[in-house]
């Protein structure tokens, strides 16, 4: 796996690794926004990897895929460098090789939200955007395309499916 443009060039999914870094100390944390995201999947989790505009700070959101009736989301408190994020993705991939490894699902610009229809949860992502204007020098985007992704892995049976 190589680092290219601040991100790993191939997909990966392994064990949950924290990279050994500690969350930033109070007073050390600077507020920043995440601009672009990549959604990776393993059999047990989705990993949303977000980066800032300069591609120097990366954050990780983990979404459990083994529970149909609950939405379990864990925000990693660590802010990663590009190299540390790549290392984390490699560890995740290696730890999940027996069940298919870490796979890149899509690139996106944001999470609209989560919705539940009957049983499983679905994640709604912004996959394409267009600039529609500016406000006080800040770019305003409109959603051009979105994608709905089922959260539980296909091997997880739902209560609805079992009731038939």
PyMOL commands that set and color helices and strands:
alter all, ss='L'
color gray80, all
select helices_A, chain A and resi 82-95+97-99+159-162
alter helices_A, ss='H'
color red, helices_A
select strands_A, chain A and resi 3-4+7-8+36-41+45-51+58-64+73-75+103-108+110-116+121-135+138-150
alter strands_A, ss='S'
color yellow, strands_A
deselect
rebuild
show_as cartoon
